[in-house]
């Protein structure tokens, strides 16, 4: 029997890593997402070409689709969250760059100089109009060296087919991503805001890093990143939450929730709901429908404008499952608007509730335990 040596295993592992068919270099990329992107590009390019061919004909007078649209499709379907792949960069960047290329072609007769000036001017005008889009450079170049058909089209070329191609591709992309369950156009995560009308930062932003820290880090890297500041902020805050969940993930919602939940039925009067809130000294009441399922929540804030004979002004409830990590409730219970999260089962029946006080007490105990453990470890090491 031949026994493999450790260095043989490492060597084999290294070879396998080199011949892997799919090794993403972009964060979040998976083979499934790339296959979805392939399907989107197939549909996007084919439908764009078909529509433009029907509108303009397939004769030699003008191409039904231009090469830069293929590059736009890569961004639109493979990295739809990129700032460079949003609707305005695709449509505006391609069109404005094509205008820049046509203008340079009409003013500069030397081809070698014209192609360089066209791409340089395209970068400048896209930057000034916040429409930076890499295929725009190709659109500018095509306007200079595209041949007789492009030359004859003149300043119509940026509109037909460039703008037309780009607009159709974006519309197809929006429909495709919606059907695929993706968000497009990409909307960065909303920055927490202070809901109390005071000058203090929101509670979630008072500790940890700030927007100035992000700007300083970007400046220190001295790199242009293909991601917005808002997305960087959201990513880093999610990293903090994941790290917290990893350190304290043994605690679940089931461990900390209150089980004797005070509720009110949807057909109750505002006075009845207000009385329950005050009698039990609580801020949130789960509201149940006719089948005792969760219909929403109500608090004193909603009841302030409800008259004696009014219908309960029920609002959407923040919910969780009993098996969720307790620390996963932090973002919702620190946003300044939600005071409690209702715990429901698979039938949407209320089985518990977690208030800000419940979570704060749990975190205090957890941090105290961590501190004691660290101190004991330090003594054990002779610190």
C-alpha positions in Angstrom: 0.0 0.0 0.0 1.3 3.4 -0.9 0.8 6.1 1.7 0.5 9.7 0.4 2.9 12.1 2.1 1.7 15.4 3.4 3.6 17.4 0.8 2.0 15.2 -1.9 -1.5 16.1 -0.7 -0.5 19.8 -0.7 0.9 19.5 -4.2 -2.3 17.8 -5.5 -4.4 20.5 -3.8 -2.4 23.1 -5.5 -2.9 21.5 -8.9 -6.6 21.1 -8.4 -6.9 24.8 -7.4 -5.2 25.8 -10.6 -7.5 23.7 -12.9 -10.8 24.7 -11.2 -13.2 25.7 -13.9 -14.8 28.4 -11.9 -12.8 30.5 -9.4 -14.5 33.8 -8.9 -12.4 36.9 -8.4 -15.3 39.2 -7.6 -16.9 39.2 -4.1 -20.2 37.4 -4.1 -19.8 35.8 -7.5 -21.0 32.2 -7.8 -21.3 29.8 -10.7 -25.1 30.0 -10.4 -25.0 33.8 -10.7 -22.7 33.7 -13.7 -25.0 31.2 -15.4 -27.9 33.5 -14.8 -25.8 36.3 -16.3 -25.1 34.2 -19.4 -28.8 33.6 -19.9 -29.5 37.3 -19.4 -26.8 38.3 -21.9 -28.2 35.8 -24.4 -31.7 37.2 -24.2 -30.5 40.9 -24.0 -28.3 40.8 -27.0 -30.7 38.7 -29.2 -33.8 40.8 -28.4 -31.9 44.1 -28.8 -30.6 43.0 -32.2 -34.1 41.7 -33.2 -35.9 44.9 -32.2 -33.3 47.2 -33.8 -33.3 45.1 -36.9 -37.1 45.4 -37.2 -36.9 49.1 -36.6 -33.9 50.0 -38.8 -33.7 47.1 -41.2 -30.7 44.8 -41.7 -29.1 46.6 -44.6 -25.6 47.9 -44.9 -26.6 51.5 -44.2 -26.2 51.1 -40.4 -25.4 48.2 -38.1 -28.4 46.9 -36.2 -26.2 46.6 -33.0 -22.8 47.9 -32.2 -19.9 46.0 -30.5 -19.8 48.1 -27.3 -23.3 46.8 -26.4 -21.8 43.4 -25.9 -19.5 44.9 -23.2 -22.4 46.7 -21.7 -24.3 43.4 -21.5 -21.4 41.8 -19.5 -21.7 44.6 -16.8 -25.5 44.6 -16.9 -26.0 40.9 -16.4 -22.8 39.7 -14.7 -22.3 42.6 -12.1 -25.6 44.4 -12.0 -24.8 46.0 -8.6 -21.7 47.8 -10.0 -22.1 51.6 -10.3 -20.8 51.3 -13.8 -23.7 49.0 -14.8 -26.6 51.2 -13.8 -29.1 52.5 -16.4 -27.7 56.1 -16.6 -24.1 54.9 -17.2 -25.2 52.4 -19.8 -27.4 54.7 -21.8 -25.8 58.1 -21.0 -22.2 56.8 -21.0 -22.5 55.0 -24.4 -24.4 57.9 -26.0 -22.3 60.8 -24.7 -19.1 58.9 -25.6 -20.3 58.3 -29.1 -21.0 62.0 -29.5 -17.5 62.7 -28.3 -16.1 60.2 -30.9 -18.1 61.8 -33.7 -17.0 65.3 -32.7 -13.3 64.2 -32.7 -13.7 62.4 -36.0 -15.1 65.6 -37.6 -12.3 67.8 -36.3 -9.1 65.6 -36.4 -8.0 64.0 -39.6 -5.1 62.0 -38.3 -6.5 58.6 -37.3 -3.9 57.7 -34.7 -4.4 61.0 -32.9 -8.2 60.9 -33.3 -8.6 57.5 -31.7 -6.7 58.6 -28.6 -8.4 61.9 -28.3 -11.9 60.2 -28.7 -11.3 57.8 -25.8 -9.7 60.5 -23.6 -12.6 62.9 -24.2 -15.1 60.1 -23.6 -13.6 59.4 -20.2 -13.7 63.1 -19.3 -17.3 63.7 -20.4 -18.5 60.5 -18.7 -16.8 61.5 -15.5 -18.3 65.0 -15.6 -21.8 63.6 -16.2 -21.5 60.8 -13.6 -22.0 58.3 -16.4 -18.7 56.4 -16.4 -19.2 53.2 -18.3 -16.2 51.3 -19.7 -17.9 50.3 -23.0 -18.3 54.1 -23.6 -14.6 54.1 -24.6 -15.4 51.5 -27.3 -18.4 53.5 -28.4 -16.2 56.6 -28.9 -13.6 54.5 -30.8 -16.3 53.0 -33.0 -17.4 56.5 -33.9 -13.9 57.2 -35.2 -13.0 54.0 -37.0 -16.5 52.4 -37.6 -16.3 52.7 -41.4 -18.4 54.4 -44.1 -21.7 53.6 -42.5 -20.8 55.3 -39.3 -19.2 58.3 -41.1 -22.4 58.8 -43.2 -24.6 58.7 -40.1 -22.6 61.5 -38.5 -24.2 62.9 -35.4 -27.1 60.5 -35.8 -24.9 57.6 -35.0 -24.9 58.3 -31.2 -28.7 58.2 -31.2 -29.3 55.4 -33.7 -28.1 52.8 -33.0 -26.0 53.6 -29.9 -28.7 55.2 -27.7 -31.4 52.9 -29.1 -29.3 49.8 -28.5 -28.5 50.9 -24.9 -32.0 51.8 -24.0 -33.5 48.5 -25.2 -30.7 46.6 -23.4 -31.4 48.4 -20.1 -35.2 47.8 -20.4 -34.6 44.1 -21.1 -32.1 44.0 -18.1 -34.6 45.5 -15.8 -37.3 43.0 -16.7 -34.9 40.1 -16.6 -33.4 40.9 -13.2 -36.9 41.3 -11.7 -37.9 37.9 -13.0 -34.6 36.4 -11.7 -35.3 37.9 -8.2 -32.5 40.4 -8.4 -32.6 44.1 -7.6 -31.9 46.3 -10.6 -31.3 49.2 -10.8 -29.2 48.7 -7.7 -30.2 50.7 -4.7 -27.5 51.0 -1.9 -28.6 50.1 1.6 -30.4 53.1 3.3 -28.2 54.9 5.7 -29.7 55.0 9.3 -31.2 58.3 10.2 -32.1 60.0 13.4 -35.9 59.7 13.7 -36.2 61.9 16.7 -35.4 65.2 15.1 -32.3 65.9 17.1 -28.7 66.6 16.1 -27.3 63.3 17.4 -26.3 60.6 15.0 -28.6 57.6 14.8 -27.9 55.1 17.6 -26.5 52.5 15.1 -23.8 55.0 14.0 -22.6 56.4 17.3 -20.1 53.6 17.9 -17.6 52.0 15.5 -16.4 53.5 12.2 -17.8 56.7 10.6 -18.2 57.9 7.0 -15.0 59.9 7.5 -13.1 56.7 8.4 -14.3 55.1 5.1 -13.1 58.1 3.1 -9.8 58.1 4.9 -9.3 54.4 4.2 -10.1 54.8 0.5 -7.7 57.8 0.3 -5.0 55.7 2.0 -5.5 52.8 -0.5 -5.1 55.3 -3.3 -7.3 53.2 -5.5 -10.6 53.7 -7.4 -13.0 51.0 -6.2 -15.9 49.7 -8.3 -18.3 50.0 -5.5 -20.2 53.0 -4.0 -19.4 54.4 -0.5 -22.9 53.6 0.6 -22.3 49.9 -0.3 -18.9 49.9 1.5 -20.6 51.3 4.6 -23.4 48.7 4.5 -20.9 45.9 3.9 -18.7 46.9 6.8 -21.6 47.2 9.2 -22.9 43.8 8.1 -19.4 42.4 8.7 -19.6 43.8 12.3 -22.9 42.1 12.8 -21.7 38.8 11.5 -18.7 38.9 13.7 -20.9 39.7 16.7 -23.2 36.8 15.8 -20.3 34.5 15.5 -19.0 35.5 19.0 -22.4 35.3 20.6 -24.4 33.2 18.2 -25.1 30.5 20.8 -28.0 32.7 22.1 -31.2 32.4 20.1 -34.4 34.4 20.1 -36.0 31.5 22.0 -33.6 32.0 24.9 -34.4 35.7 25.5 -38.0 36.3 24.3 -40.9 37.0 26.6 -43.5 34.2 26.2 -46.5 35.7 28.1 -47.3 38.2 25.4 -50.0 40.9 25.9 -52.0 41.2 22.6 -55.0 42.9 21.3 -57.5 41.9 18.6 -57.9 43.9 15.4 -61.5 44.7 16.3 -60.6 46.3 19.6 -61.1 50.0 20.2 -58.2 52.4 20.5 -59.1 53.0 24.2 -58.8 49.3 24.9 -55.4 49.1 23.2 -54.2 52.3 25.0 -55.4 50.9 28.3 -53.4 47.6 27.8 -50.3 49.5 26.9 -50.5 51.7 30.0 -51.6 48.9 32.4 -48.7 46.7 31.4 -46.2 49.6 30.9 -45.2 48.4 27.4 -44.6 50.2 24.2 -45.8 47.7 21.6 -48.9 45.5 21.3 -49.1 42.7 18.7 -52.5 42.9 16.9 -54.2 39.6 16.1 -56.7 38.9 13.3 -59.8 36.9 13.5 -57.9 33.6 13.3 -55.4 34.7 16.0 -52.6 35.3 13.5 -50.4 38.3 13.6 -51.9 41.2 11.7 -49.4 43.9 12.8 -48.5 46.0 15.9 -49.7 49.1 17.5 -48.2 51.6 20.0 -48.9 54.8 21.7 -47.4 56.7 18.8 -50.1 55.3 16.4 -52.9 55.7 19.0 -52.1 59.4 19.6 -54.1 60.3 16.5 -56.9 57.7 16.9 -60.2 58.9 18.2 -62.5 56.9 20.5 -64.5 55.3 17.8 -61.7 54.9 15.2 -60.4 51.6 13.8 -57.0 50.5 15.2 -54.2 52.1 13.2 -52.2 48.9 12.8 -48.7 49.0 11.4 -46.5 46.3 9.9 -44.8 44.2 12.5 -41.1 43.4 12.7 -40.9 39.6 13.1 -38.4 36.9 13.9 -38.3 33.1 14.4 -37.5 31.5 17.7 -34.4 29.8 16.1 -32.9 33.1 14.9 -29.6 34.3 16.6 -30.5 36.9 19.3 -27.9 39.4 18.0 -29.6 39.3 14.6 -32.3 41.5 16.1 -29.8 44.3 16.7 -30.2 46.2 13.4 -34.0 46.5 13.8 -34.1 47.3 17.5 -31.5 50.0 17.1 -32.9 51.8 14.1 -34.8 54.3 16.3 -38.3 53.3 15.1 -38.9 49.7 16.3 -39.2 49.0 20.0 -40.0 45.3 19.9 -39.8 42.3 17.5 -42.7 39.8 17.5 -41.7 36.2 17.4 -44.0 34.0 15.3 -44.2 30.3 14.3 -44.8 28.9 10.8 -48.5 29.6 11.1 -47.8 33.2 11.9 -49.1 32.9 15.4 -47.4 34.9 18.1 -45.3 32.8 20.4 -43.1 35.5 22.0 -41.8 39.1 21.8 -38.3 40.6 22.2 -38.1 44.2 23.3 -35.1 46.6 23.3 -34.8 46.0 27.1 -34.7 42.2 26.6 -31.9 42.4 24.1 -30.0 45.0 26.1 -30.1 42.8 29.2 -29.0 39.8 27.2 -26.0 41.6 25.6 -25.0 43.0 29.0 -24.9 39.5 30.5 -23.1 38.2 27.4 -20.4 40.9 27.5 -20.0 40.4 31.2 -19.4 36.7 30.7 -16.9 37.4 27.9 -15.0 39.8 30.1 -14.9 37.3 33.0 -13.7 34.6 30.7 -11.0 36.8 29.3 -9.8 37.8 32.7 -9.6 34.2 33.9 -7.7 33.3 30.8 -5.3 36.1 31.4 -4.7 35.0 35.0 -4.1 31.4 33.7 -1.4 32.7 31.5 0.3 34.6 34.2 -0.8 38.1 33.0 
